[in-house]
Amino acid sequence: MALLKERAFERLSDARKSGRLAHAYLLSGPPGCGKAWLAMELAGMILGFNPAEKTSHPDIYQVAPESKSRRIVTEQIRTLEHALQMKPLLGIHKVAILHDADRMQPQAANAFLKTLEEPPEGCHILLTTTLRDAVLTTILSRCILVPLLSPAGIVQDAKNDEVAEAFVAALLQKGGPDAGAALRFTKFFQGQVSALREHVTGELEGELKDQIKHYRDSMDKSWKDTREDQIKAQSEAMVVRERQRLLTAISEVLANALRHHVLPDSNCPPNIQRLAASNDTKLLLKRLDALDRTRRLLSAGVQESLALESGFLQMIAPL
């Protein structure tokens, strides 16, 4: 049964207190369900630190898709396995977090099977995925599944709202949407993603500096090099997830307009009503198809700027 992230944490906390905490879990659920939050809370519980603090723990090892194809590759797994074999810098435990486990290459997954089945003593492995069915069966069979519920409604924040409003404005501009509106929105969207990337990178690099300052007497050069590579991968993975959230905000705009066609609602926001009035069902579906193609291009590793520019041209000013 799927649970909210807080309830799932309570159950796993009880399992640890009773000595039943497993060595490998797969945290699965839709975007916004709190997979990353739960993974870090579990890591904090196991290692004895507060994830809310700026300084993270030197015995957490994180892996995320970082190759051009946005996959977890064998080299990353080999690096992780080497790190897990080393003695913990603090305490007696280590935690490995593999984000987006469905993006693991088959060769990487096969290389990880033995470690996943029989990790070094004191190691716990947490995998996350949005697409459980895309995770290899050999990985699934070696983990305990923790399905998570998405909180009611779409997770919104200021950036999501800002992107949604700008997208609606581009579609409703005077004279109708054109290539100019599409290119202006593309530039705006890329600026939002760039700001996110700068913020995330700055925070993670700050964490590394704090770790080096706190633990410099007990770390070696190989740990520092490994940590820098992990932070680079983690940073890009976080940006990809946030970029996906911004694209979801655009998807909601189009979906709401489509729903208004089917079931008109007088309480619907005026701009959505205007959008529904100026776009028939066929055109809204065409815009949604363009959004799906853009997501696929980004997932396939196509250069971000090219994928977004071509995608928004098709979404805003389709031929």
Residue, then its C-alpha position, 0 to 999 in steps of 0.5 A: m500500500a502506498l503511503l505519504k512520505e511522513r508515514a513511510f518514515e514512521r514505519l521505517s523508523d519503527a523497523r529500525k527500532s525493532g532491528r528489522l531495517a533492511h539493507a536495501y529499499l526502493l522508494s517509488g512514486p510520482p514526482g512530488c511524492g518526497k522520494a529524495w526527502l525520505a532517502m535523506e531522512l532515512a540516511g540521517m536516522i541511520l547515520g545519526f545526523n540532522p538532514a536539515e543542517k547545512t553540513s551533510h554527512p561524509d558517509i553518505y554516497q549519492v549517485a545520479p544520472e550524469s552521462k550525456s544520455r542521462r544514464i547511471v553508467t558502470e563507472q559510477i557504480r564501480t566508484l560507489e562500490h569502491a567507496l562502500q568498501m572503505k571504512p566509514l569516516l564516522g561511526i560504523h555505518k554508510v548509506a548509498i542513495l541512487h537517484d532515478a534507479d530506472r536510469m541505470q544502464p543494464q551493465a551498471a545494474n548487473a555490476f551492482l547486483k552482488t553489492l546490492e544483495e550482500p552490501p559491506e557490513g554496516c551499509h544501507i542502500l536506498l534507490t529512488t524511482t518515478l518509473r518502477d516498471a522501468v527498473l530491472t527485475t534483478i534490481l527489484s528482486r533485491c530491494i524492499l519496495v516502499p511505494l509513496l503517495s503524491p500529496a493532494g494536488i500539484v506541488q506548486d511554488a513561486k517559480n512554477d507559478e511564474v513559468a505558468e503565467a509567462f507561458v499563458a501570456a505567450l499564448l495569449q499575446k495580442g495578435g496571437p502567439d508567434a515565433g517571437a513569443a516562443l523565442r522570448f519564452t524560451k529565453f525566459f525558461q532557460g533563465q529560470v533553469s540557469a538560476l536553479r542550476e547556479h543555486v543548487t551548485g552553490e549550495l552543494e559546493g558549500e556543503l563540500k567546503d563545510q565537510i572538508k573543514h569539519y572532517r579534514d583530519s580524517m579524510d584522504k584525497s581519494w574521498k575528496d575527489t570522489r565527493e566532488d564527482q558525486i556533488k557534480a552528478q547530484s547537482e545536475a540530477m537536482v536541476v533535471r528534477e526541477r526542470q521537470r517540475l517547471l515543464t509540469a507547470i506548463s503541462e498543467v496549464l494546457a491540461n486545465a484548458l483542455r478540461h475546461h473544454v470538456l467540463p466548463d467551470s465558471n470558477c476556472p481562472p480567467n486566463i485559463q478560460r481565455l486560453a480554452a476559448s482561443n484554442d480548440t481541443k485539437l490545438l491544445l492536444k497538439r501543444l501537449d504532444a509537443l511538450d511530450r516530445t520535448r521531454r523525450l528529447l531532454s531524457a535522451g540527452v539532446q542539448e538542453s538549449l536546442a531541445l527547449e528552443s525547438g520544443f517551445l516553438q512547436m508548443i507556442a507557434p505550431l506550423 
